[in-house]
Amino acid sequence: MRWPWTASGGRVVVLVYHRVFEPPQDPQLLCVHPARFAEHLEHLRTFTVLRLRELDFAHLPERGVAVTFDDGYLDNLQFAKPSLQKYGVPATVFAATGSTGTDREFWWDELERIAPPSRYEQLHRQIRQSTASQREAILAPLRHGEHRADYRPMRPVELKQLIDDGLVDIGSHGVTHTAFTALTTDERQREIVDSKRALETWLGRRVDTFAYPFGGKRDVPPSAIAAVRSADYHLACANFRKPVTAKTNPFLVPRFVVRNWPGEEFARQLQGFFNG
């Protein structure tokens, strides 16, 4: 079923996933199991599914949905893309370019693997507000064992494979996935500009969407919004729970984080998102 488009009263829910993967443990609740992800996409058949970069804030559908992913995990290509193709659902993947092409886990995954359980929460809070160099100083003394291959981010060639049929778009998630509140103005500018330049070089096309690292309201100061706006982006996403309306700032688009819900629970949650 498709919903009519309106001049001002429509609403769009932007969903943010991270991983489509079944891990042994998931302390940050970032993973949706592949079978459940398929259930989510099956349910989206009853909505107007939009491509994020084509949002027209003056003409929104009554009940629209856009799908996004943060970070750029390999499983977005391995497990998410086949389901997106099966259901014909477009998506935007925001990649952190400093991790792209490495075989290392993202810092929060490495911390889950190496930190003593009694210290995990405290260290996570500390690192979340740290710069990349501060983060390394915390992790280095704890480091042991091998990085897990199925936790790595995509490589540039894999990002190109992800977008090869035109169903998935790539956006920037900064370079080092550092909270903008922990950075100087110059450091923040490099995160915004260098990530865009790297992605455009790898992909051979313009990259005009951005997702703020972490993306809560406290993580996105007004100066960061202004910096993204001035860096030739078209739209930027945050992570706080609110539907998109005609009054939404295109450089502070709210999103709803999706958890590993069964299909029926996802449907219930999605209905609540529209009422938020």
N, C-alpha and C positions, 0 to 999 in steps of 0.2 A: 504493500500500500504506500502511495506517495502523498505527501501533504502539500497543501497549497502554499504559495509564497505570498508574503505580506509586505506592505511598504514600511511598517514600523513595529508591529507587535509580535514578530516571530522570536523564537528562542532556539539557540543551538547549544548543545552540550558537547564540550571537547573532552575526550577521554585521554588519559595518559597511562600507557603501559610502560614497563621497563623490559621484562624478560618473558619469553614464552618457553618455559623450561620447568622440569620437575627436579628440584634440588634435594639433597639429603636434609638440609636445613635452610631456613630462610628468615633470619632474624629481622630484616628490614621489610619483609612482606612485599618483595619486588617481583616475585615470580607468579605467573599464571600458567597452570599446566596446559600442555597443548590441546588435550581433549576439551578442557573447559574454555579455552580461547575459541575453539570452533563453536561451542555452544553460544558464546557471546555474539559471534558474528552471525550465527543463524538468527538470533533474536533481532539483530539490527536490520533484517529484511523488512521490518514493519516501519522503519523510519527513513527519512530522507538523509542519506549518507553523503557528506560533502568532503571535498578535498580542502584541507585547511587553507592553503594559499588562495583559494577562490572564494573565501568568505566575503560576502557583500553585506556590510553592516547595515546598509539602508534597505536591503531586501532579503530578510532572513525567512527561512521556512518556519512554520509553526512548531515543528518538532524535528529539528535537524541534529545530526550527530557527526562529529569529526573524530578520527582516530589518530593518535600520536604515540610515539615511543621516545623515551629518553635514553641517552648514553651511547647506544650503538653496539650492543652485544651481538656476537656472532649468531646467536639463536634467532635473532630477528630475521636473518636470511634463511637459516636452516628450518625453522619451525613456524615462524609467523607468516612469512611470505607465501608458502603453499596454501595456507588457509585463507589469506587475503585474496589470493588468486581464485580459489574455489568459490568464494562468496562475492567476488567482484568489489571488495571494499578497499578504497584508496586509503593510504596512510602517509604520515610524515614521520621520519626517523631523525631525531636530533642527535648528532654525533659529537663527542668531545674529541677534538682532533689530536690533542697531546697523547691520547691513548691509542688512537687509530694506528694500526700497523704494528703494534707491539704484541708480545705474547704474555704480557703481565696482566694480572687481575686488576680491576679497579680497586682503589684503596679500601673501600668498605668491604669488598669480598676478601681481600687479603687479610684485613683485620679480623674478619670472622674466622678465618682459617688459623691465624697465628696467635691471636690474643688469648690469654687466660680468660675463661668464662667470667670469672669474678671481676675482671677489669674491662670487659668488652663495652658496656654501656658508657662508662666514664671516658674511655679512650675515644669512643665514637663521637661523643659530644665535644671533646677537645679538638679532634681532628676536623670536625665539621666547620669550625670557625678558624681554621688554620690556613696559611698559604701553602703552596706546593713544597717549598723548602722546609717549612716547619713540620709539615706532614711527614716528609722523608726522615727528619730527625727523630720523630716519635716512632716510626715503624722500623727503622734500620736495626735497633738493638733487639727487636723481637723476631726478626725475620729468620725463618727456617723452612726447609722443605721446598717443593717445586710448585710453581704456579699451575693451576688447573686449566687444561686446554679448553674445556668446555665453558670456561668463565671469561674467555678473552674477548676483547672487542674485535670488530671487523677490521680487515685490512682495506686499503684503498681499492684494490681490485674487487673485493667483495662488496664494497659500497656501490661500485658500478654495476655489479651483478644484481644487486638489490633493486636498482632503478631501471634495469634494462628493458622492461616491458611497459614502463610509464605509469604503473599503478602506484608506486611508492616515490615520494619526494624525500630529499635530504635537506635538513636544516642544521644550523650551528648550535652547539651546546657549550660554546667556549672552547678553550684549549685545555685547561687543567682541572676543570670541574671544581673550581674554588668559589665559595660564596663571595659575591661582589662586595659585601660589607667588610671583608677581610683585606681588600685590595686598595692600593692607591689609585688615583685617577688615571695615571699613566699605565699601571698594570691592568686595570679594567679595560682601557682602550685597546691594549694589545690582545686581550682575550677576545674582544668583540671583532676586531679587524683581522688579526692573524688567522683566526679559525675560519672566517669567511674566505680569505685568500687561499688557504690550504685546500678547503673543500672545492672551491671553484677550479683550482689547478688539477686536482685529482679527477674531478667529474667532467670537466670541460663544459660546464654550464653555470648559469648564474644561481647563486644561493641567496635567497632573500627572506628566509624565516629564521627566527632565533628562539631558543628557550633558555631562560635564565637558570644557571645552576642552582639546584634546590628549589628556588622559585617561590618560596613563601613570601608573604607581604613584607616581612622583616628582612628578607634577603634581597629586595629589589628597591633600593633607594631611588628617589626621583632623578638623581643625576645619572644613574645607570639607564633609566628609560630614555633620557635625552641622548645619551651616548649611542644607544642602539638605533634610535630614530635617525641620528645624523650619519650613520655608517652605511646607508643605502640598503637597509632592510625594509621589508614591506609590512612585517607583522612580527610580534614577539609574544611568547607564551610564558605565563607564570604557573604556579601551582597553588591555587586556593579555590575553594568550592563555590562556584557561582556560574549560572548559565550566561552565555553570550547574548546580548541584546543590542539594539540599535545604539545604546548609550555607552557600550563597551569601548574602552581605549584600545585601539589596534596594537599598541605596544605594551599592553598589560592584559592579555587574553587569559581569562581564568580557565582552569582545567580541573577535572575530577580524577584522582588516582584510582585505578581499578585494582582490586585485590583478587585473590584466587577463589572467586565465588563460583558455585555451581550456576548453571544457566538460569534457574528460577530465581535465585538470589540476585544475580546480575540484573534480571528484568525488574525486580523490585527496587533495587538501588537506582537503576536508571530512571525509573518513574520519579523517585524522590529527587534526583538531580534536577529534573525539569521544574520542580516546585521550589527549588532552593533560592 
